[in-house]
Amino acid sequence: MEINFLAVLVAALSSFVVGFVWYNPKVFGTIWMKEVGMTEEKAKQGNMAKIFGLTFLFAFMLAFIMMPITIHQFGALGMVGGDETKALPSYAAFIADYQDAFRTFKHGALHGAMIGLFVALPVVATNCLFEQKSFRYAAITSGYWIVVMTLMGAIICGWK
């Protein structure tokens, strides 16, 4: 299977769109700033090129790993060693039969949401426990990642 880099790029950029809405002062931005002790002045002191550049890199990495998580045909490719030219004819028959099976936005959203709930939420919540962050902070931050991963999964899986 070929990697759809345009879908990965759009999925990575979707995290910025969600963040723009999610952390807007009229949504969760004001509460989040209070929970982390952030002020407008402190926020303006950050190196925005570094922050947004690395944020995009990390979002790209997340979007990239969504392909084998949401597109089941990648699993079949992995079972033949990753080189479809060396696979048995049964692999080609399988792909011919199931080429686009479960390649929908809805299916990708389901897997993305599962990754958000069962990976992002426990990671964020565990960090919050040790950092003694509030439940509100944990809910806002993990909620953001659940929404982002749901959207990323939908884009990656549904974009053919």
C-alpha positions in Angstrom: 0.0 0.0 0.0 1.2 3.5 -0.7 1.3 6.1 1.9 -1.1 9.0 1.3 1.1 11.9 2.4 -1.6 14.5 1.5 -4.0 12.8 3.9 -1.3 12.6 6.6 -0.6 16.3 6.1 -4.3 17.3 6.3 -4.8 15.1 9.3 -1.8 16.7 11.0 -3.1 20.2 10.2 -6.5 19.2 11.6 -5.0 19.2 15.1 -4.4 23.0 14.7 -8.0 23.6 13.7 -9.3 21.6 16.6 -6.8 23.4 18.9 -7.9 26.8 17.6 -11.5 26.0 18.6 -10.8 23.9 21.7 -8.5 26.3 23.3 -10.4 29.4 22.3 -11.2 31.6 25.4 -15.0 31.1 24.6 -14.6 27.3 24.7 -11.9 25.8 27.1 -9.1 28.3 26.7 -9.7 30.4 29.7 -10.3 27.4 32.0 -7.1 25.7 30.6 -5.0 28.9 31.1 -6.2 29.1 34.7 -5.5 25.4 35.4 -1.9 25.6 34.1 -1.2 29.1 35.5 -0.8 30.6 32.1 -1.2 34.3 31.5 -1.5 36.2 28.2 1.9 37.8 28.9 3.6 34.5 29.6 2.0 33.0 26.5 3.5 35.8 24.3 7.0 35.1 25.7 7.1 31.6 24.1 9.1 30.9 20.9 6.1 30.5 18.6 8.2 29.1 15.7 9.6 26.4 17.9 6.2 25.7 19.6 4.2 25.5 16.4 7.0 23.8 14.4 7.4 21.0 16.9 3.6 20.8 17.4 3.3 20.2 13.7 6.1 17.6 13.7 4.4 15.7 16.6 1.0 15.9 14.9 2.5 14.6 11.7 3.9 11.7 13.6 0.5 10.9 15.1 -1.2 11.2 11.8 1.4 8.9 10.2 0.9 6.1 12.8 -2.9 6.3 12.3 -2.5 4.6 8.9 -1.6 1.1 10.3 -4.0 1.6 13.1 -7.0 2.5 11.0 -6.4 0.9 7.6 -6.5 -2.9 8.1 -4.9 -3.6 4.8 -1.6 -2.4 6.3 -1.9 -5.4 8.7 -2.2 -7.8 5.8 0.9 -6.2 4.2 2.8 -6.6 7.4 1.9 -10.3 7.5 3.7 -10.9 4.2 6.8 -9.0 5.4 6.0 -5.6 4.0 7.0 -6.4 0.4 3.9 -7.3 -1.6 6.1 -8.2 -4.6 7.4 -11.2 -2.7 4.0 -12.3 -1.3 2.1 -15.4 -2.3 -0.8 -15.2 -4.8 -3.2 -15.5 -1.8 -2.1 -12.0 -0.7 -3.1 -10.5 -4.0 -6.4 -12.4 -3.9 -7.1 -11.1 -0.4 -6.3 -7.5 -1.4 -8.4 -7.8 -4.5 -11.3 -9.0 -2.4 -10.9 -6.6 0.5 -9.1 -3.6 -1.1 -11.5 -0.9 0.3 -13.1 -2.9 3.1 -13.6 -0.7 6.1 -11.9 2.3 4.3 -14.5 4.8 5.5 -14.3 8.1 7.5 -16.7 6.5 10.1 -14.4 3.4 10.6 -11.3 5.6 10.9 -13.1 7.8 13.4 -14.0 4.8 15.5 -10.4 3.6 15.6 -9.1 7.1 16.2 -11.5 7.6 19.1 -10.4 4.2 20.6 -6.8 5.3 20.4 -7.7 8.6 22.1 -9.7 6.9 24.8 -7.3 4.0 25.5 -3.9 5.6 24.8 -4.1 9.4 25.1 -6.5 9.6 28.1 -4.5 7.2 30.3 -1.2 8.9 29.4 -2.6 12.4 30.1 -4.4 11.3 33.2 -1.4 9.5 34.7 0.8 12.6 34.1 -1.9 14.7 35.7 -2.0 12.5 38.8 1.8 12.7 39.4 1.9 16.4 38.5 -1.1 17.0 40.8 -3.1 18.7 38.1 -6.8 19.1 38.4 -9.5 16.9 37.0 -10.6 19.9 34.8 -7.1 20.1 33.3 -7.1 16.3 32.6 -10.5 16.4 31.1 -9.7 19.4 28.8 -6.4 18.0 27.7 -7.4 14.4 27.1 -10.7 15.6 25.5 -8.7 17.6 23.0 -6.6 14.5 22.1 -9.6 12.3 21.8 -11.2 14.7 19.4 -8.0 15.1 17.4 -7.3 11.4 17.1 -10.9 10.8 16.1 -10.6 13.3 13.3 -7.1 12.1 12.3 -8.4 8.5 12.1 -11.4 9.6 10.0 -9.2 11.5 7.6 -6.5 8.9 7.2 -8.9 5.9 6.8 -11.5 7.6 4.7 -9.2 9.4 2.3 -8.6 7.0 -0.6 
